[in-house]
Amino acid sequence: MALLLGPAGFGLMGVYNSVFELARAIAGMGVNSSGVRQIADAVGSGDSQRIARTVIVLRRVSVVLGLLGALLLVATAVPVSKQTFGDTSHAHGVMLLGLAVFFRLVSDGQGALIQGMRRIKDLAVAVVLGALLSMILLVALVWAFGEEGIVPGLVMAALVSLVVSWHFSRKVKIDRVPMPQAEVRREANALLKLGFAFMATGMMSMGVAYLVRVILRQQ
């Protein structure tokens, strides 16, 4: 990437990636980490209905958070572009990153399911395969379009991650159980309360990376 884009282009990719990771950390609410704990706890209980309820809620929450994260990034694209790049010329790129946030948060939920179910081999294959395919797509788009291929490449990388994780998560068989609203709220609250601590930690690290890149651009 550094050879294809040069210093300025590589820096631009780093800034876009920082915006993406920060939005992902905020919108994700730490559910990918808390989901692993909740599912592992349900699996440890041996209660198949409890496992099914936890999996269903995790999937629903991941989709909802992904949609909210995408909409938030689209709605704030102009101020984010001004703050990050100094003008609004990159607002459309920031909007497009909303798709990457959606795809990645849903993918994170599927990854949490695979890990929580202790399907370690599937998790390892999914991570390696997703990374390999994402790298090929990202490099190909940057090779073909230069800096214009950065954001589409990040979006396609997130989509590949979603497809791969969904493929492996479908191998997990769960029972069909009724899901009353009270039960959904209870499970979702447990996921979000635990996930908030993970989100705070993620925001610190991603926020620092974002601020460093903004300072470098300004100076």
ZIVEN-V417929 format. One line per field, one symbol per residue. phi: phi as a letter, one per 30 degrees, with the letter a starting at -180 (. if undefined). A space follows every 50 residues. Layout:
phi = ???
This chain:
phi = .dddcieddddddddeddddddddddddhidddddddddddddddidddd eddddddedddddddddddddddddcedddddddciacdcddddeddedd ddeddddddddddddddicdddddddddddddddddddddddddciddcd deddddddddedddddedddddcbddbdbdeddddddddddddddddddd dddddddddddeddddddc
